[in-house]
Amino acid sequence: MPATLYNIHSKNPELRKIHKVIECLRNGGVILYPTDTGFSLACELSNKIAMNRIRSIRRLSEKKSLTFLAANLSNLSEFARVSNHAYRMIKGLIPGPYTFILPASKMVPKYAQNPKRKTTGIRVPDHNLSHLLLEDLGSPIISISAKLPNGEMFGSPDRILEHYRHFVDVAVSSDDYHFAGPSTIIDMTGNEFTVLRTGAGMDEAMEYLEME
């Protein structure tokens, strides 16, 4: 059965609908929703069963590291060990389209870590709906880009919604979308930071990397 669809206004989100989406997450559901980097599949970080559903939907290996969204820098610091060096750069870049690879804290379930490196990928999104969900839910959200199994990106929100509505519990559409594109991934596990993927916001990230 197709997912329940909520159309949520981009600038004035309806709280009743937000609460319905959060209720789904708290009950162990999987959602499809727009973020600053595109549509994502999401569930609560603490829900292993829901996370495995996302792996199955996207046909991801258990060895594939997953990214989750945090509400702010303080929240991020609960789930990762952040050096002073990394803290300065992250503070200057968030919120935004950046995924930071950091040593995972004990707050991150082992199933959400890189099994070999004990690291995790975290983002603080620049997106109204994402912030409302994170603040009201009170916990991080696993968030994986909604692609076809072969990695192809959809050309329109309608195609994404039509495809994934058959795999998730709740789908969220909007009156307006502003997608920056895939996030820039920065590995911050060593003394020198490494860009693992060039994406949105790369120019600003390079300014900070060159200052270090």
N, C-alpha and C positions, 0 to 999 in steps of 0.2 A: 504494500500500500504506500502511495506517495506520502512524503513528509507533510506535516502541517506547515503552511507558508505564512510568514508574517512580513508584511511590508512596513518597514520602520523608517520614519522620516529622518533624513540625514542631519538636519540642524536642530530639530525639535522632536527627539525620539519620544514615542509614547511609552510612558513608564509601565502601563499595563502589559504591553507586548514585551518589553524588556524583562519583566518579572516572569512571563511565560517561558521565555528562552532560558532564563536562569533556573527555573523549576525543572526544565528538561535536563540541564546539565547536572543539577543536584541529584536527580533521579537516575543518573548513569547514562544519559542519552548522548548521542553524537549530533552535532549541528553543522550546518553549512552557513557561513556568514561572510560579509565583506569586511576587509581590514584595509589598512593603508597600502598594503603591498598586493592586494588582490583577494579573491575569494579563498577561504580556508575551511578545512574540516577541523572541528574542535571538540574537546571534551575536558573534563576536569583532570588536572595533573595526577590526582590521587586515585583515579579510577582505571585500574589496569585492564579490566574487561572492555571498557569503552575505547581505551587506547589501542587494544588489539583489534577491535573492529575497524579503527581507522587504518591500521596496518593492512588489514585484509582488503578494505575498500581501495586503497592506493597500491596494493600488492607490494608492500615494503617488507624487506627482510628484517628479522629481529635484530640484526646487527646495524641496521640503519638508525643513526641518531635522530632523535626528534627534538623539535624546538618548542618552547613554551613562552607564553606572554606573561609579563609581570606588570603591575600597575605603575610602579615608579622605581627609583633608584634604591630606596630603602628596602622595598620588597625584593628587588633583584639581589641585594646583598644577603638576604636570608637564605637564598637558594644557591649561592655561588661564593667562592672565596675570591674576593676582589682586592687586588693589590692597590696601593696608593697610585701607582703608575696607571693602572687600568681605570681606576675610579675617576681620575681627572679627565680622561678622554671620553669615557662613557657619559659623564655628567654634561659634557659639552655637546654630545651628539643626540641625546634622548630628549623628548620622544622622537622617533624617526625610523626609517627603513633600514635598521641595522640589527644583525644577529651577532651576538657576542659569544664566542666559545670560551668557557671559563671552567676551572676546576669545580666540580659539583660539591655542594655541602651535603650534610646528612639529611637535609630536608628534601632532597631530590630522590625519589624512589629509584632503586637500581635499574628497573625496567625502562626508565626514562633517561638513563645515562649512556654515554658511549662505553660499551662493555670493556674495551681494552684500555682506554685512556682515563676513565672515570671523570669525564667532562660532560658538560651540558650546554645547549645552545639556548640563549635567552634574548627576548626582544621586549622593548618598551614601545608600543605602537603609538603613532601620532594619528589617532582615529577616535572620534567621539563615541561610536557604538562600542568599540573595544574597551575603552576606558570605563564606560558605564557597566559593562558586563563584569569586568575585573573588580571594580569597586564594590558592586552589589553582591557578587559571588563571594568575595573575600578570599579567594585563592587563585593561583595561577591556572592558565588554560593552555593545554596542549594545542598547538595550532600548526597544521600542515597544509601547504598550498594545494588547492584543488586542481590537479592536473589529470589528464588521461594516464592510464598505466604506462604508456610508452613515453610519457614526459611531455606530450604536446599540451600547449596552453590553449585554452578556449579563446575564441575571438570576441565573444560577447557574454555579458552576464546571463542573458536568457538561455544560452546553451549550457552554461555551467549549472544553472538552476534546474533545467530540464533533465540533465544527466544525473546529477547527484541527489535529486529529490527522491529517487528510488532506493537510496542506500542509507539515508540519514533519518533522524526522528523529527527534526525541525530545520527548516530552511528560512533564511532571512534575505529579503530583497530590500531595495531602497529606491527613493525617488531620484537620487543622484549618486554617482560613484566618482571617486577621485583616487585612482590607483597609481602609486609612484612606480610600480614595477617590482621585480624580485629584490629582496633585501641584499645589501652588501654584507658578506660574512667575514668577520675579523676574529682570528685566533689570538686570544690573549693569555694563553697558558704559559708562555715563556717570557723571558726578559725583553725580547723583541717581538712586536706584534706583526702578524702576517695576514694579508688579505687572501682569503681562500676563494672568494667569489666576488667579482666586480658587479655591483648592482646599483640600485637607486642610492643617491646621496654620496656617491663615490668621491666627488670633488671635495666635499666638505670633510670627509673622512681623511683624505690625503693631506689636507691642511694640518690636521692634528697629528698624523703620522710623521709628517716632515718636521714638526715642532719638537717631537720627542727625541 
